[in-house]
Amino acid sequence: MARPLRTPPALASAPSVRTDDPRRLAGELGTLLGEGTVAVHDNRASLDGALFTRSFDTISLGYLDIGTPTTIDIPVTADAVTVCMNQGGALAARVDGVTVHTTTVQAIVLSPRTAVRLEMTPESPQLLVRLERHAVEAAVARTLGRRVSEPLRFEPLFDLSSPESIRWSIAVQLLSTESMTDSSLLTLPLGRQSVADLLVASLLLLQPSNYSNSLRRQATSGLMVDALAYIEQHLAEPFSLAVLAHAVHVSPRHLQQTFRDRLGTTPSGYVRDQRLQRVRIDLTDADPRRGATVAGIAQRWGFTHAGRFANEYRDRFGESPSRTLRGA
């Protein structure tokens, strides 16, 4: 009696193969992971292997379930980035000479054209998400504004237990859900591209690679441009870190850290310094004989506590605001 398969609903009706022939399974796997061999550990045991696959342009979704302890050897993986997610039990693998062990809260990331050996057990079926290399590298190039100069390489062990990894899980869930829907986004070129972009962006932002530092610097530069532009437009208005973070689509904590890293201050400290500079400009240009006052100009730029403002101004510019106004 054939053992029951725990096929994900997204692939229940997908093209599939179930075989006891290691060569046939290796051939089918070749189109997804790369050409290699499949070897059952016990020569007296029969292979019980099943592979389900579904492709959408630059994305492929697969499910590999093997009912006998088996070694899969692929000397050179496909020209794609493939994420192998354990659906149960544990999996041992060797990726480009590095041994990794995964449970259901880790995944293996196979970079394009790397060597991998998977030690499959009946308890460790794999959900496979393949992203074509050119699609991933195109996203890197768009972000950096230049061509990719060296082959993309990810660290092989992907931690799915961190709070941030929910982004990857959501992207995979969207792919799975749309795979089951008749009026799916995946039936349209724009929809397929949108889902692919979400998967690629999630992986690039979450999983360390040889481009992570460049991507992080570029993302930070864009964030700072947006944040400083927003502050400039709303400088005279009451300041809220939460509102600024929402406007630039990051968490307040991330925004705080970015300002410290790039400017050596906090967002509120930056706003205060900019307001002090605007006050100084206005005080320098103002004429007290025409009714200009320190209090009026300070309030225009959001300083409502006269004593605190005077102390901050003196610390920043080495003189009192009234002295600046008098032009002395």
N, C-alpha and C positions, 0 to 999 in steps of 0.2 A: 504493500500500500504506500503510495507516494505521500511524503510528509506535506502538511499544509504550509503554504507560503504566507508570509505576513506582508503582502504587497501594499504599499501606500495607495490610498484611493486615487491620487493624482495619476498613478501609472497602471491602475487596474486594467484598463482597456488599451494600454500602449503596446506597440509591437514587442514581442518577447520571444525568448528561446529558453527551453528547459531541456537539459541534456546530461547524459552520463559520459560524454566523450570530452576529455580534457582539451583535445585539439580544436574541437568545434567551439567550446566555450572561449578558448584563447583567441580564436579567430573573431568571434563576436565582440570580445572585449577590445580587440585591436582597433576597432572603429571608434571606440570611446576613450580608452586610456592609452592605447599604443600597442604595438605588436610585442608579444611576449609568450611565455609558457605558463601552463597550469599543471601542477603536479600534486596528486593526492599523497598524503603522508604515508598511509598504509596501503601497500600494493594489493592487499587482499580486499580492500574496500572499493566500492564503486562511487564515482563522482555523482553528486546530486547538485547540479548548478543551474541557477536561473538568472537571467538578465533581462530587465525591462528598460527600454529607452524611448525617449521622445525628444525631438529636436525642434527648435524655433530659431532659425537663422544662427545667431552667434551664441545661443544658449542651448544646452542639452541637459536633460534631467534623466538620471538613470537610477536603477535599483539592482544591486548585486546581492544574491542570497545563495550561499553554498552550504550544503548540509553535511559536508565531510571536511575534516581538517585538511587544508589545502594551502600550498604556496603558489602565489602568483608572482612571477618575475617579469618585469618589463625593463629592459636595458635602457631604452630611450622613450620617454613618455610622449604623448601627442603634442602638437604645437598649440597647446592650450593650457589654461590654468584650471585645474580640477580640484574641487573641495570634496573630500570623502568624509561623510558624517556617519559615525557609528549609531546604529539603531538599537543596539543592545549588547550586553557583555563588554568585552575588551578586545582590542586589536593591537598587535605588534607589527611594526613596519620599519623598514630601513629605506631612507630617502637620501640619495646621494651620499651614502656612507654614514648617515646619522640615524641612530636607532630612536624611534619614538613609540610611545605606548598611549593609546587613547581609550577612553570610555565614552559614555554618551554625552559628556560635557566637554569633550575635546574633538577636534577634527584634524585631518591631515590635508595640507595644501600641497598639491603637486604643481610645481612650476613647469613651464614649457621645457620639453626635451631634457628631463632629468631621469635618473635611474631609481626605480622603486621595487621593493619586494614587500608584498603583503602576506602576512600569515593569517589566513582566514580560518575561522571556526564556525560551527553551526550557530553559535550564539551572537555572531557579529555581522549581520547583514549591513550593507553600506548604501546610504543615499548619496548619489553622486551629482554634483552640479558642475558642469563644464562650461567655461567661458573662453571663447576663442582668443588666442593671444593678440591678434590684431585689434580686437575690440578693447581689450584691457590697456594695451599700449597706446591706443588712440586717446583713451580717456586721460592717461598720464600726460601725453603730449599736449592735449587741449588745456589742461590745468597749468602746466609749466610754460606753455607758449613756445615750445621748441620740440624738436624731434627727440625720440627716445634714443639715447646714445649707447646704451649697453643692454644686454638681455635682462628682462625682468626676472627677479628671483625673490620669492617669498620665503620666510621662515616656515618650516614644515609643520610645526605644531600650532594649531589654532585653538585658543581658549574660548570656549563657548559659555563659560560660567560667569564671565564678567558682566556687569550691568550694561556696558556699552554694546556687548555682542547681541543684544536684543534687536539691533538694527539689521544684522545679518539674518537672524531668525525670521524677522518680519518680511524681509525681501524674499527669502526662500518660501515662506508661507504664501506670499502673493503669487509667486511662480506656480506653486502647487495648486492653489485655489483657481487661478486662471486656466490651468491645464484641464480642469474638470468642467469648465463652463462653456456652453455652446456659443454664446455671444462674447467670447473671451477677448480681452485686449490683445492676446497673442495672435489673433486672426488678422490683425491689422499691422502694417509696418510700423506706424507710429507707436502703437501699443507695445509691440515687441521691443522696440528701441527703448521705450520708457522703462520696461521691466529690466532689460539688460543694463541700462544705466544705473538703476537702483542697486542691482547685484554687484556690479563692478565698483561703484563708488563705496558701497558698504565694505567690500573686501579691502579696497585700497586704504580706506581710512582706519580700519580695525586691525588688519594684519600687517606686522612689520615686514618691510621689503627693502631692497636696495634703493628705492626711490622715496621711502617714507620721510626722510629729513627734508628733501626738496619739496615734497607735497605739503608737508607741515609748514614750512617757511612761506610757501606761496599762499596757503590758506590763511595763515596769520597775517600776511601782508594785505590780503583782500579784506579780512576782518577789520584790521586797523583803519584802512581807508574808509570803510563803511561807518565804523564807529566814530571816527573823528569828523566825518562829514555830518553825521547826525548831531553830534555835539555842537558843531558850528551853527547848524540851523536852529538849534533850540537852546542856545547858550543862556539866554536871559530867562528861560522858563525854569520852574522848579525841577531839580535833578532827581531822577530815580534810577538806580542801578538796574532794577528789574525791568523798567520800561526800555532802557537802552539795550539790555541783553535781548529782550523780545524783538526789538527793532532790527537787530543784526543777526537774529536766529541762532544764538548760542546761550548756554547757561550763564547765570551771573558769576558762578565760580570760575568758569573758563575765561570769561571776559576779564575778571580781576587778574588772573594769572597772566593773561596775554599782555595786559597793560604793564604789569610788573616786569615781565620779561623784555618787552620792547621799549618802554619809556621809564622804567624804574619808579613808577608811581601807580596809584590806583585810579580808576575812572573818576571818582569824586575828587581826588587830589588834582588830577589834570583839569577838571572843570573849574575848580577853585582857582588854579593858577591862571587859566585863560580869562576868567572873570576879573581877576585882579589886574591883569594887563589891560583889559578893556576899560576898567575904571581909571587906570593911570592915563591912558590915552585921552579919555573924556575930561579928566581933571586938568590935564595939560592944555587942552584946547578950550576949556570953559572960561567964562569971564564972571567972577563973583559979583562984579558991579551990575551985571544984568540978571542977577537972581540965582545964579548957579550955586548949589550947595553940595557939600560932601555927602550928606545924608541922601539927597535926591539922586545923585549919580550912583551911589552905592546900591540903593534900592533898585535902580533901573537894572542892575546886573545881579540881582538876587541876594544881596547882602542886607539882611533885616536886623541884625544885632550890631548896633553901632560900636560898642566896645570891642567885641571880638573882631569885627572887620578892621578897626583901627590897628589892633595888635598884629593881625595877619599882614596888613599893608606895610606896616613899619618893618616887620621881619623880612618881607619880600624885597622892599625897595630902599630900606635904610632911612626913611624919613616919614613923617606923618602925612596923611592924605590932605590935611588942611594946608600944609606947607607946599605940597605939589600944586594945589589949587591957586594959592597966592602967587605961585611962580617965583618964589624966593630962592 
